[in-house]
Amino acid sequence: MRRAAPASVPDDAALALVQSGSHGIRITAVNARAAAEGVRVGQALADARAALPSLLSRVSEPRRDRLALLKLARWCGRYGPGRHADGEDGLWIDVTGVAHLYGGEARLIEDLCARLARFRLTARAALADTLGAAHALARFAPSPATIAPPGETEARLAPLPVEALRLAPETVLLLKRLGLRRIGQLYALPRAALERRFRSADTAAAVLSRLDQALGVAPEPRRPLAEPSALFVERPFADPLVSAEGLEAETARLSEELCAALDARNLGARRVCLSLYRADGSVAETRAGLSFPCRTPEHLTALLKEKLGSLDAGFGIDALVLSALHVERRDAEQAALGPRLGAAAPGDGARLIDRLSNRLGAARVMRLEPHASHIPERAEAARPALHAPPQDTAPRAVASRPPFLLARPEPIHVIAEVPEGPPARFTWRRVERRVARAQGPERIAPEWWREIGANASRTRDYYRLEDEGGAGYWVFREGLYGRDDEQPAWFLHGLFG
């Protein structure tokens, strides 16, 4: 509210945000003046007004609070790809492998808090080996910015109150009644004795689980806000980047760094994301998909360059992050021994597919892929060209198929020996053709599980024919003589070269 409409939050008057619930109207937030007058979060509005009649109140909007927190979490991706909201008033960021970009962990926390202060946000930050320890230190440590060096987590948590373990209020109250007010008091207490002091085994298990998570003894699964990248490279700027030429140049440099990292691991990128972290605390992103595992910086830069014009730099860009969201192993390629003499370079077709797909849309550029069906017209399916090809590419022994199939089988008039003889001659598109050679039949039964009912397809017998002129045809008889209610029908389905 203060950032969106500063006049709505007066500094010289006590203001509280309230929300109605099962226990009446309660206070959810207060400004500095209200806090100085003794108004506290969780207090009933009637009790606060009785003590401070001049207290102003406005209805809180938790949904907008949540959206603002998630937006801030997206912006925090500049400090690490894995991040998410933590409760109603916090964020967690996995900064593994990122601190060196800011000159160390202390400089990273300093940079984070300084930028949040420019957004008129008061922040407390902590960095530790575990999420539970960082949560506790950020909220209960004396310093607003705390770093627990590796191996010192237990000592740093010991003087903190048991509330720092993220326990339910009733559990905290019970611990205090037992004389356990500090986390360090739980270290020396035998676990069996701790379990006996609680009436409920679930309560004891919750305390021990939170303690183990904070100390790193037990894992704590985390689900990040966005898809974690396989590899990423980052470029922070001391002064905001505002020019389009500078953005293109930095994107090209990041592409080179990312492709070098991919090449060192024998990987190629299939999906990449370029994130622009702007000076106003917002994030702009653009993505590109590739039809083959790519680690060629020129091709990657060309795909991203086409999309940069649609991005708004705002008041300037503080950091650029190029992430490889999905990677695959890439087979070795034969290097050229000399000039190609006009021949297409390896991968040119895939590069063309990438450019068309990213320019026109992934759903508008398709490729045909094998489909698990023995019915010829169902044996292939159209898929977006950027999708990964099927994993099972082992060759299969299949009957000879014509290189060209008609969009729909066309009816023909056939003279053939009944019941199983091949055609002696047939008429297609008003031209009679005499058969010189015939091979078959190859019987293909219908997919009965797809066509249960009276209108199910009939059995097909396919023949490969060659006429007197040497042209090849693929025809089939639908139905069997003397076995179906209807007479069999003949169709031409494909052509051989």
NORMO-V664469 format. One record per pair of residues at least 12 apart in sequence whose ideal C-beta (glycine too) atoms are under 6 Angstrom apart, sorted by the first residue. I is the first residue (numbers start at 1). J is the second residue. D is the distance in whole Angstrom. If there is no record, write none. Layout:
BEGIN
i-><I | I>
j-><J | J>
d-><D | D>
END
This chain:
BEGIN
i-><3 | 13 | 14 | 14 | 14 | 14 | 15 | 15 | 15 | 16 | 16 | 16 | 16 | 17 | 17 | 17 | 18 | 18 | 19 | 24 | 25 | 27 | 27 | 28 | 37 | 69 | 70 | 73 | 73 | 73 | 74 | 75 | 75 | 76 | 76 | 78 | 78 | 79 | 79 | 80 | 80 | 80 | 80 | 81 | 81 | 81 | 82 | 82 | 82 | 83 | 84 | 84 | 92 | 101 | 105 | 105 | 109 | 109 | 113 | 113 | 119 | 124 | 124 | 125 | 125 | 126 | 126 | 127 | 128 | 128 | 129 | 129 | 130 | 130 | 131 | 132 | 132 | 133 | 133 | 133 | 136 | 136 | 136 | 140 | 140 | 154 | 157 | 158 | 158 | 160 | 162 | 165 | 166 | 171 | 178 | 186 | 227 | 229 | 229 | 229 | 230 | 230 | 231 | 231 | 232 | 232 | 233 | 233 | 233 | 233 | 234 | 235 | 235 | 236 | 237 | 240 | 240 | 240 | 240 | 241 | 242 | 242 | 247 | 250 | 251 | 252 | 254 | 255 | 255 | 255 | 256 | 258 | 259 | 259 | 262 | 263 | 267 | 268 | 268 | 268 | 268 | 268 | 269 | 269 | 269 | 270 | 270 | 270 | 271 | 271 | 271 | 272 | 272 | 273 | 273 | 273 | 273 | 274 | 274 | 274 | 275 | 276 | 277 | 277 | 278 | 278 | 279 | 279 | 279 | 280 | 280 | 284 | 286 | 286 | 288 | 288 | 288 | 289 | 289 | 290 | 291 | 291 | 291 | 291 | 291 | 292 | 293 | 293 | 299 | 303 | 303 | 353 | 357 | 357 | 362 | 362 | 363 | 365 | 366 | 367 | 367 | 368 | 369 | 369 | 369 | 374 | 399 | 402 | 402 | 402 | 402 | 404 | 404 | 405 | 409 | 409 | 410 | 411 | 412 | 412 | 412 | 412 | 413 | 414 | 414 | 418 | 419 | 422 | 422 | 423 | 428 | 433 | 434 | 435 | 436 | 436 | 437 | 438 | 438 | 439 | 440 | 440 | 440 | 441 | 441 | 442 | 443 | 444 | 445 | 458 | 458 | 460 | 460 | 461 | 462 | 463 | 472 | 473 | 474 | 474 | 475 | 476 | 476 | 477>
j-><120 | 56 | 33 | 34 | 37 | 55 | 31 | 34 | 56 | 30 | 34 | 39 | 57 | 29 | 58 | 60 | 45 | 57 | 60 | 44 | 45 | 41 | 43 | 60 | 52 | 85 | 85 | 85 | 91 | 225 | 283 | 281 | 283 | 91 | 93 | 277 | 319 | 93 | 95 | 93 | 94 | 95 | 98 | 228 | 229 | 232 | 94 | 224 | 228 | 225 | 224 | 225 | 131 | 234 | 127 | 147 | 125 | 145 | 125 | 145 | 281 | 138 | 144 | 138 | 145 | 138 | 146 | 147 | 148 | 153 | 153 | 216 | 214 | 216 | 220 | 213 | 214 | 153 | 157 | 214 | 157 | 160 | 164 | 160 | 164 | 215 | 183 | 183 | 184 | 183 | 175 | 210 | 210 | 203 | 197 | 211 | 325 | 323 | 324 | 325 | 324 | 327 | 261 | 324 | 321 | 323 | 254 | 257 | 258 | 322 | 321 | 250 | 320 | 319 | 318 | 279 | 316 | 317 | 318 | 317 | 313 | 316 | 308 | 320 | 304 | 301 | 322 | 297 | 300 | 301 | 297 | 322 | 295 | 297 | 295 | 295 | 327 | 293 | 294 | 295 | 328 | 330 | 294 | 324 | 327 | 290 | 326 | 328 | 289 | 325 | 326 | 288 | 324 | 285 | 287 | 323 | 325 | 286 | 304 | 322 | 321 | 317 | 318 | 319 | 314 | 317 | 315 | 316 | 318 | 314 | 315 | 311 | 307 | 311 | 303 | 304 | 358 | 362 | 386 | 354 | 350 | 353 | 354 | 385 | 386 | 350 | 328 | 330 | 351 | 354 | 358 | 385 | 385 | 386 | 384 | 386 | 384 | 385 | 382 | 383 | 385 | 380 | 381 | 383 | 390 | 444 | 442 | 474 | 494 | 495 | 496 | 494 | 495 | 494 | 491 | 493 | 492 | 491 | 426 | 428 | 490 | 492 | 427 | 426 | 490 | 481 | 481 | 438 | 463 | 435 | 492 | 467 | 468 | 465 | 466 | 468 | 466 | 463 | 465 | 464 | 462 | 463 | 464 | 461 | 463 | 462 | 461 | 460 | 459 | 478 | 479 | 476 | 478 | 477 | 476 | 475 | 496 | 492 | 493 | 494 | 492 | 491 | 493 | 490>
d-><6 | 6 | 5 | 4 | 5 | 5 | 5 | 6 | 5 | 5 | 5 | 6 | 5 | 4 | 6 | 4 | 5 | 5 | 5 | 6 | 4 | 6 | 5 | 5 | 5 | 5 | 6 | 5 | 5 | 5 | 5 | 5 | 5 | 6 | 5 | 4 | 4 | 5 | 6 | 5 | 5 | 4 | 5 | 6 | 5 | 6 | 4 | 4 | 5 | 6 | 6 | 4 | 6 | 6 | 5 | 6 | 5 | 5 | 6 | 6 | 5 | 5 | 5 | 6 | 5 | 4 | 4 | 5 | 4 | 6 | 5 | 6 | 6 | 5 | 5 | 4 | 3 | 5 | 6 | 5 | 6 | 6 | 4 | 5 | 4 | 6 | 5 | 6 | 3 | 5 | 5 | 4 | 6 | 6 | 6 | 6 | 6 | 4 | 6 | 5 | 5 | 5 | 5 | 4 | 6 | 4 | 5 | 4 | 5 | 5 | 5 | 6 | 5 | 4 | 6 | 5 | 2 | 6 | 6 | 4 | 6 | 5 | 6 | 6 | 5 | 5 | 4 | 4 | 4 | 5 | 4 | 5 | 4 | 4 | 4 | 5 | 4 | 2 | 5 | 5 | 6 | 4 | 5 | 4 | 6 | 5 | 5 | 6 | 5 | 4 | 4 | 5 | 6 | 6 | 5 | 5 | 6 | 5 | 6 | 5 | 4 | 5 | 5 | 4 | 4 | 6 | 5 | 4 | 5 | 5 | 5 | 5 | 4 | 6 | 4 | 6 | 5 | 6 | 4 | 5 | 5 | 5 | 6 | 5 | 5 | 4 | 4 | 4 | 5 | 6 | 5 | 5 | 6 | 5 | 5 | 5 | 6 | 5 | 4 | 6 | 4 | 5 | 6 | 5 | 6 | 6 | 6 | 5 | 3 | 6 | 5 | 6 | 5 | 5 | 4 | 5 | 5 | 6 | 5 | 5 | 5 | 5 | 4 | 4 | 4 | 5 | 4 | 4 | 5 | 6 | 5 | 4 | 5 | 5 | 5 | 5 | 4 | 6 | 5 | 4 | 6 | 4 | 6 | 4 | 6 | 4 | 5 | 5 | 5 | 5 | 4 | 5 | 5 | 5 | 4 | 5 | 3 | 6 | 5 | 4 | 5 | 6 | 6 | 5>
END
